[in-house]
């Protein structure tokens, strides 16, 4: 009598269960390596968000988390790599949920107020990089526990800038590119290359540096931001369809938070005009 084949759903379920068991262990090992100042030889898949300064990188990352918690402003905001480990938790029996964050440099302190998380990121950034726009390659490691997230690691990297300001050195662009490449060069890193819709995609810093680390395009997804503040008469259709710069994995359009309010119909009109 022939043996019954093992069903695919059971195999997939076992693999998923194994993944959920291994991820917390490897995350813990990476935290230990970070505290010791050494680099982990264990590379888990992670998603790195890259782009030029004020391109909307942080807003993309916040959209993935579903919370506003990152510093904002017109100047450079991300001045240290932020390694964000998302940990999926279960809802309580009564249906309520706890969402909170924990920093590696403040063990056992839980942040339930996400505005307080933003302030702590700013404080810790200033402590290491100074308060006058300086940039450091030293990580800030943050875990967010929530039933509304997936178990994944996200990395928010400093935005590419060409003109030094404040305490930034004259070679600030080269330094930031070195920081970015140190993360996105790994084959396990998925790259979200962020470019605002009101910029020239052909000159995108994000796509350029992503192409350096991933020349075959197997790990790069293009993200077009700020679709709601495009100039009248401009068209994002060719961007999103990959007709300007083709990408193997394509493009995703994102509407960032804006001081100017737009209706959904207005946004769609600007995209599809």
PAFI-172003 format. One line per 2 residues: number of its first residue (from 0); for each residue z, y, x of N, C-alpha, C. Coordinates in steps of 0.05 Angstrom, whole numbers, plus 5000, padded with zeros to 4 digits. Layout:
REM PAFI-172003
NUM> Z,Y,X,Z,Y,X,Z,Y,X | ...;
***
This chain:
REM PAFI-172003
0> 5000,4976,5017,5000,5000,5000,5000,5025,5018 | 4982,5043,5012,4979,5067,5029,5003,5085,5026;
2> 5011,5097,5049,5033,5116,5048,5024,5142,5034 | 5043,5154,5020,5036,5179,5006,5037,5202,5027;
4> 5016,5219,5026,5015,5241,5045,5038,5261,5040 | 5047,5274,5061,5067,5295,5057,5054,5319,5046;
6> 5065,5330,5026,5053,5353,5012,5056,5378,5029 | 5036,5395,5028,5036,5420,5043,5059,5438,5036;
8> 5067,5441,5010,5089,5459,5003,5115,5451,5017 | 5120,5425,5020,5144,5416,5033,5144,5424,5062;
10> 5121,5421,5075,5118,5428,5103,5122,5458,5107 | 5110,5474,5089,5112,5503,5091,5141,5512,5087;
12> 5154,5498,5068,5182,5505,5062,5200,5499,5086 | 5195,5476,5099,5210,5469,5123,5206,5489,5145;
14> 5181,5498,5149,5175,5517,5170,5189,5544,5164 | 5188,5552,5139,5201,5578,5132,5231,5576,5136;
16> 5243,5553,5129,5272,5549,5133,5279,5551,5162 | 5262,5538,5179,5267,5538,5208,5265,5567,5219;
18> 5245,5582,5209,5242,5609,5218,5266,5627,5211 | 5277,5623,5187,5300,5639,5178,5324,5632,5196;
20> 5326,5607,5206,5348,5599,5223,5345,5610,5251 | 5320,5610,5261,5316,5618,5289,5317,5648,5293;
22> 5306,5663,5274,5304,5692,5278,5331,5706,5284 | 5353,5700,5269,5378,5713,5275,5388,5706,5303;
24> 5383,5681,5312,5392,5673,5339,5377,5689,5360 | 5351,5690,5358,5335,5705,5378,5342,5735,5377;
26> 5346,5746,5353,5354,5774,5351,5380,5779,5366 | 5398,5761,5364,5424,5763,5377,5420,5762,5408;
28> 5403,5744,5417,5397,5742,5446,5384,5768,5456 | 5366,5779,5440,5353,5804,5448,5374,5827,5450;
30> 5393,5827,5431,5414,5848,5432,5431,5845,5458 | 5436,5820,5465,5452,5815,5490,5437,5825,5514;
32> 5411,5818,5515,5394,5827,5538,5393,5857,5539 | 5391,5870,5516,5389,5900,5515,5415,5912,5526;
34> 5438,5900,5519,5464,5911,5529,5466,5907,5559 | 5454,5886,5570,5455,5881,5598,5435,5897,5614;
36> 5417,5910,5599,5397,5926,5613,5373,5910,5624 | 5370,5885,5615,5348,5869,5624,5329,5863,5601;
38> 5306,5853,5608,5285,5847,5587,5287,5818,5579 | 5286,5814,5553,5286,5786,5542,5260,5772,5548;
40> 5262,5747,5556,5237,5732,5560,5228,5719,5534 | 5244,5722,5513,5237,5711,5487,5225,5733,5470;
42> 5200,5730,5462,5187,5750,5447,5182,5741,5418 | 5197,5753,5399,5192,5748,5371,5169,5766,5362;
44> 5154,5758,5341,5134,5776,5330,5148,5802,5320 | 5136,5824,5326,5146,5850,5317,5123,5868,5310;
46> 5129,5889,5295,5109,5908,5287,5115,5935,5300 | 5097,5945,5316,5101,5971,5330,5084,5992,5316;
48> 5096,6015,5311,5082,6037,5298,5075,6058,5320 | 5049,6063,5324,5041,6081,5345,5023,6103,5333;
50> 5023,6126,5347,5006,6148,5337,5014,6174,5352 | 4999,6195,5347,5005,6220,5359,5029,6233,5345;
52> 5039,6254,5358,5062,6269,5346,5054,6280,5319 | 5073,6277,5300,5069,6287,5273,5046,6274,5258;
54> 5039,6250,5265,5018,6236,5251,5027,6221,5226 | 5054,6220,5222,5065,6206,5199,5075,6178,5205;
56> 5080,6172,5231,5089,6146,5239,5116,6138,5225 | 5135,6156,5227,5161,6150,5216,5160,6145,5186;
58> 5143,6160,5172,5141,6156,5143,5129,6129,5137 | 5111,6119,5154,5100,6092,5150,5122,6072,5152;
60> 5139,6075,5173,5160,6056,5178,5180,6057,5155 | 5187,6081,5145,5206,6083,5123,5194,6070,5098;
62> 5168,6072,5094,5156,6059,5071,5159,6029,5072 | 5158,6018,5096,5162,5989,5099,5191,5981,5093;
64> 5210,5998,5100,5238,5993,5095,5246,5999,5066 | 5233,6020,5055,5240,6028,5028,5263,6048,5027;
66> 5269,6061,5050,5291,6080,5052,5283,6103,5071 | 5294,6127,5065,5290,6150,5083,5314,6151,5102;
68> 5309,6147,5127,5332,6147,5146,5325,6157,5174 | 5300,6165,5178,5291,6173,5205,5290,6204,5207;
70> 5296,6214,5231,5294,6243,5236,5266,6254,5229 | 5266,6278,5219,5240,6291,5211,5239,6319,5222;
72> 5215,6330,5224,5211,6357,5233,5183,6361,5243 | 5177,6386,5250,5150,6393,5259,5146,6386,5289;
74> 5169,6385,5304,5167,6378,5332,5169,6348,5336 | 5171,6339,5361,5173,6311,5367,5201,6301,5357;
76> 5200,6281,5340,5224,6271,5327,5234,6244,5340 | 5215,6226,5345,5222,6200,5357,5220,6204,5388;
78> 5244,6206,5400,5244,6211,5429,5255,6188,5445 | 5263,6167,5431,5271,6141,5443,5260,6119,5426;
80> 5251,6097,5438,5242,6074,5421,5265,6065,5403 | 5258,6063,5377,5278,6053,5357,5269,6024,5350;
82> 5285,6005,5358,5280,5977,5351,5296,5971,5326 | 5282,5966,5304,5294,5963,5278,5292,5934,5268;
84> 5314,5920,5267,5314,5892,5258,5322,5892,5228 | 5304,5883,5212,5309,5881,5183,5320,5853,5177;
86> 5342,5852,5162,5355,5826,5156,5357,5824,5126 | 5344,5804,5115,5345,5800,5086,5371,5787,5077;
88> 5384,5799,5058,5409,5788,5048,5406,5780,5018 | 5425,5767,5008,5424,5758,4980,5439,5778,4962;
90> 5429,5781,4938,5443,5798,4919,5469,5785,4910 | 5488,5801,4901,5513,5791,4892,5509,5777,4865;
92> 5527,5759,4856,5524,5745,4831,5521,5764,4807 | 5533,5788,4808,5530,5806,4786,5505,5823,4787;
94> 5487,5817,4806,5462,5830,4808,5462,5855,4825 | 5485,5865,4834,5486,5888,4851,5479,5880,4880;
96> 5474,5900,4896,5465,5895,4923,5478,5914,4943 | 5482,5905,4967,5492,5921,4989,5470,5926,5008;
98> 5465,5951,5015,5446,5958,5036,5461,5975,5056 | 5460,5967,5081,5474,5982,5102,5461,5977,5129;
100> 5469,5994,5148,5458,5992,5175,5480,5989,5195 | 5473,5977,5218,5492,5974,5240,5477,5980,5266;
102> 5489,5996,5283,5477,6002,5309,5489,5984,5331 | 5473,5977,5350,5483,5960,5372,5504,5975,5388;
104> 5501,6001,5391,5521,6016,5407,5546,6023,5391 | 5547,6016,5366,5571,6020,5349,5576,5994,5334;
106> 5584,5973,5349,5588,5947,5336,5609,5947,5315 | 5604,5933,5294,5623,5928,5271,5627,5953,5254;
108> 5612,5975,5259,5613,5998,5241,5589,5997,5222 | 5594,5996,5196,5573,5994,5177,5567,6022,5165;
110> 5541,6028,5164,5532,6054,5153,5520,6049,5126 | 5534,6056,5104,5523,6053,5077,5507,6077,5069;
112> 5512,6100,5081,5498,6125,5075,5474,6127,5095 | 5450,6126,5085,5426,6127,5102,5422,6154,5114;
114> 5433,6175,5102,5432,6201,5115,5449,6202,5140 | 5471,6187,5139,5489,6184,5162,5475,6168,5185;
116> 5458,6149,5177,5443,6134,5197,5424,6153,5211 | 5411,6171,5196,5393,6191,5208,5408,6208,5228;
118> 5432,6218,5220,5448,6235,5238,5456,6220,5264 | 5463,6194,5261,5471,6179,5284,5447,6174,5303;
120> 5423,6170,5292,5399,6167,5309,5395,6193,5325 | 5398,6216,5312,5395,6242,5325,5416,6245,5347;
122> 5441,6239,5341,5463,6242,5360,5459,6224,5384 | 5451,6199,5379,5448,6180,5401,5423,6187,5418;
124> 5403,6198,5405,5379,6207,5420,5386,6230,5438 | 5401,6250,5428,5409,6273,5444,5427,6264,5467;
126> 5444,6244,5463,5462,6235,5484,5447,6224,5508 | 5425,6210,5503,5410,6198,5525,5388,6215,5535;
128> 5374,6229,5517,5350,6244,5524,5354,6274,5525 | 5378,6283,5518,5384,6312,5518,5376,6325,5492;
130> 5384,6349,5488,5379,6363,5462,5355,6381,5462 | 5338,6380,5484,5316,6399,5486,5290,6384,5489;
132> 5285,6366,5470,5259,6352,5468,5253,6331,5490 | 5273,6324,5505,5269,6304,5526,5263,6276,5514;
134> 5250,6259,5529,5243,6232,5520,5255,6211,5539 | 5264,6189,5528,5275,6167,5544,5263,6141,5535;
136> 5261,6122,5554,5251,6095,5546,5274,6077,5538 | 5299,6086,5538,5322,6069,5531,5322,6066,5500;
138> 5324,6041,5492,5322,6035,5463,5347,6044,5448 | 5342,6050,5422,5364,6050,5402,5358,6026,5385;
140> 5378,6009,5381,5375,5985,5366,5391,5987,5340 | 5378,5983,5318,5390,5986,5291,5382,5962,5274;
142> 5402,5952,5260,5397,5930,5240,5402,5942,5213 | 5384,5935,5194,5388,5943,5166,5389,5917,5150;
144> 5410,5915,5135,5415,5891,5118,5409,5899,5089 | 5391,5884,5076,5384,5891,5049,5370,5867,5036;
146> 5373,5863,5010,5358,5842,4996,5329,5850,4991 | 5322,5875,4997,5295,5886,4991,5277,5886,5016;
148> 5285,5874,5037,5268,5874,5061,5262,5845,5070 | 5243,5842,5088,5236,5816,5100,5249,5815,5128;
150> 5254,5791,5137,5264,5787,5164,5242,5793,5184 | 5243,5817,5196,5222,5825,5215,5234,5847,5232;
152> 5221,5850,5256,5229,5871,5274,5207,5893,5275 | 5215,5918,5270,5197,5940,5271,5205,5958,5295;
154> 5185,5971,5307,5191,5989,5330,5177,6016,5325 | 5194,6037,5324,5184,6064,5321,5183,6076,5349;
156> 5159,6083,5359,5155,6092,5386,5150,6122,5387 | 5157,6136,5409,5151,6165,5411,5122,6171,5406;
158> 5117,6193,5393,5090,6202,5387,5076,6213,5412 | 5050,6207,5415,5035,6216,5438,5032,6246,5437;
160> 5039,6260,5458,5036,6289,5459,5024,6296,5486 | 5009,6318,5487,4994,6325,5511,5006,6349,5525;
162> 5019,6367,5511,5030,6391,5522,5061,6389,5524 | 5072,6390,5548,5102,6388,5550,5116,6412,5538;
164> 5138,6407,5525,5155,6428,5514,5183,6422,5522 | 5200,6443,5521,5229,6439,5527,5233,6427,5554;
166> 5249,6406,5555,5255,6392,5580,5236,6370,5588 | 5213,6369,5574,5194,6348,5580,5180,6353,5607;
168> 5175,6332,5622,5161,6335,5648,5132,6341,5644 | 5119,6349,5665,5090,6356,5663,5073,6332,5657;
170> 5082,6308,5664,5067,6284,5659,5077,6269,5634 | 5086,6284,5614,5098,6273,5590,5079,6254,5575;
172> 5053,6260,5574,5034,6243,5560,5033,6215,5574 | 5031,6215,5601,5029,6190,5615,5055,6174,5611;
174> 5078,6187,5611,5103,6173,5607,5105,6160,5580 | 5097,6175,5559,5099,6164,5532,5079,6140,5529;
176> 5055,6143,5541,5036,6121,5539,5047,6096,5553 | 5061,6100,5575,5073,6077,5589,5094,6063,5572;
178> 5110,6079,5558,5131,6068,5540,5117,6052,5518 | 5097,6064,5506,5083,6050,5483,5070,6024,5493;
180> 5057,6025,5515,5043,6001,5525,5063,5978,5532 | 5087,5986,5540,5107,5965,5547,5114,5948,5523;
182> 5110,5959,5499,5115,5944,5474,5091,5930,5463 | 5069,5945,5461,5045,5934,5447,5028,5916,5464;
184> 5034,5913,5490,5018,5895,5507,5024,5866,5501 | 5047,5860,5488,5054,5832,5483,5037,5820,5461;
186> 5027,5796,5465,5010,5784,5444,5024,5779,5417 | 5051,5780,5417,5066,5775,5393,5070,5801,5377;
188> 5060,5823,5387,5064,5849,5374,5040,5857,5357 | 5046,5862,5331,5026,5873,5313,5027,5903,5315;
190> 5003,5916,5318,5002,5945,5322,4992,5959,5297 | 5009,5978,5288,5000,5995,5266,4992,6022,5279;
192> 4965,6026,5280,4955,6050,5293,4951,6072,5272 | 4968,6092,5274,4970,6112,5253,4954,6137,5260;
194> 4936,6145,5242,4920,6170,5246,4921,6185,5220 | 4926,6211,5220,4925,6227,5196,4897,6231,5186;
196> 4894,6232,5160,4867,6234,5148,4854,6261,5154 | 4870,6281,5161,4858,6307,5167,4852,6311,5196;
198> 4851,6289,5211,4844,6289,5240,4819,6274,5244 | 4807,6277,5268,4782,6264,5275,4788,6235,5284;
200> 4780,6216,5268,4786,6188,5274,4774,6179,5301 | 4751,6191,5307,4737,6183,5332,4754,6191,5357;
202> 4772,6210,5354,4789,6218,5376,4818,6210,5373 | 4823,6189,5357,4850,6180,5351,4864,6169,5375;
204> 4886,6181,5382,4903,6171,5405,4913,6143,5399 | 4920,6139,5373,4931,6113,5366,4911,6090,5369;
206> 4886,6095,5360,4866,6074,5363,4858,6070,5392 | 4859,6092,5408,4852,6090,5436,4872,6072,5451;
208> 4898,6077,5447,4918,6062,5462,4920,6034,5451 | 4915,6031,5425,4915,6004,5413,4892,5987,5425;
210> 4869,6000,5429,4846,5986,5440,4851,5978,5469 | 4868,5993,5484,4875,5986,5511,4891,5960,5512;
212> 4911,5958,5493,4928,5935,5493,4916,5911,5478 | 4898,5917,5459,4887,5896,5442,4857,5900,5440;
214> 4842,5896,5461,4813,5902,5461,4797,5887,5441 | 4806,5863,5434,4791,5846,5414,4798,5853,5385;
216> 4819,5869,5382,4827,5878,5355,4839,5857,5337 | 4851,5836,5349,4863,5815,5332,4891,5823,5322;
218> 4903,5844,5334,4930,5851,5328,4933,5880,5317 | 4911,5893,5312,4912,5922,5305,4903,5927,5276;
220> 4921,5940,5262,4914,5949,5234,4914,5980,5235 | 4893,5992,5225,4891,6021,5223,4906,6031,5198;
222> 4921,6052,5202,4936,6065,5180,4927,6094,5178 | 4916,6102,5155,4907,6130,5151,4928,6143,5134;
224> 4942,6163,5145,4963,6177,5131,4954,6205,5121 | 4972,6217,5106,4968,6244,5096,4943,6247,5079;
226> 4937,6227,5064,4913,6229,5046,4916,6250,5025 | 4941,6257,5018,4946,6277,4997,4942,6306,5006;
228> 4940,6310,5033,4937,6338,5042,4910,6342,5057 | 4891,6325,5050,4864,6329,5062,4852,6355,5051;
230> 4835,6367,5066,4821,6391,5057,4802,6384,5035 | 4799,6403,5016,4780,6400,4995,4752,6396,5007;
232> 4737,6377,4996,4710,6372,5005,4709,6350,5027 | 4732,6342,5037,4731,6320,5057,4733,6293,5043;
234> 4726,6272,5057,4723,6246,5045,4736,6225,5063 | 4755,6209,5052,4768,6188,5068,4755,6161,5064;
236> 4735,6159,5047,4723,6133,5040,4713,6119,5065 | 4698,6133,5082,4686,6120,5105,4708,6111,5125;
238> 4730,6126,5127,4752,6118,5144,4763,6091,5135 | 4769,6089,5109,4782,6066,5098,4764,6042,5098;
240> 4738,6046,5095,4719,6024,5095,4711,6015,5123 | 4722,6029,5143,4716,6022,5171,4688,6029,5180;
242> 4676,6049,5168,4649,6057,5175,4648,6076,5199 | 4671,6089,5204,4672,6108,5227,4679,6092,5253;
244> 4701,6078,5252,4709,6061,5275,4717,6034,5262 | 4701,6013,5264,4708,5988,5252,4732,5975,5265;
246> 4749,5963,5249,4771,5947,5259,4770,5919,5246 | 4776,5899,5262,4775,5872,5253,4794,5867,5229;
248> 4817,5880,5230,4837,5876,5208,4836,5899,5187 | 4819,5918,5191,4815,5939,5171,4836,5961,5172;
250> 4835,5977,5150,4851,6001,5148,4868,6001,5122 | 4890,6015,5123,4907,6018,5099,4912,6048,5096;
252> 4909,6058,5071,4914,6086,5066,4943,6090,5056 | 4956,6112,5066,4983,6118,5059,4986,6147,5051;
254> 5000,6152,5029,5007,6179,5021,5035,6185,5030 | 5038,6203,5049,5064,6210,5059,5079,6230,5041;
256> 5104,6233,5046,5119,6253,5032,5109,6280,5040 | 5106,6298,5021,5095,6325,5027,5111,6346,5012;
258> 5112,6370,5023,5125,6392,5010,5110,6401,4985 | 5084,6395,4986,5067,6402,4963,5064,6377,4945;
260> 5069,6380,4919,5067,6358,4901,5039,6354,4891 | 5029,6330,4889,5003,6324,4879,5005,6302,4858;
262> 4987,6304,4839,4986,6282,4819,4971,6259,4831 | 4975,6235,4819,4961,6211,4828,4931,6215,4826;
264> 4922,6227,4805,4893,6231,4801,4882,6249,4823 | 4897,6270,4831,4888,6288,4852,4885,6273,4878;
266> 4904,6256,4885,4903,6241,4910,4879,6222,4910 | 4874,6208,4888,4852,6189,4886,4825,6205,4888;
268> 4825,6228,4877,4800,6244,4878,4794,6252,4907 | 4815,6258,4922,4810,6266,4950,4801,6242,4967;
270> 4812,6219,4960,4805,6195,4976,4776,6186,4970 | 4769,6186,4944,4744,6173,4936,4721,6193,4931;
272> 4726,6218,4935,4706,6238,4929,4680,6232,4944;
***
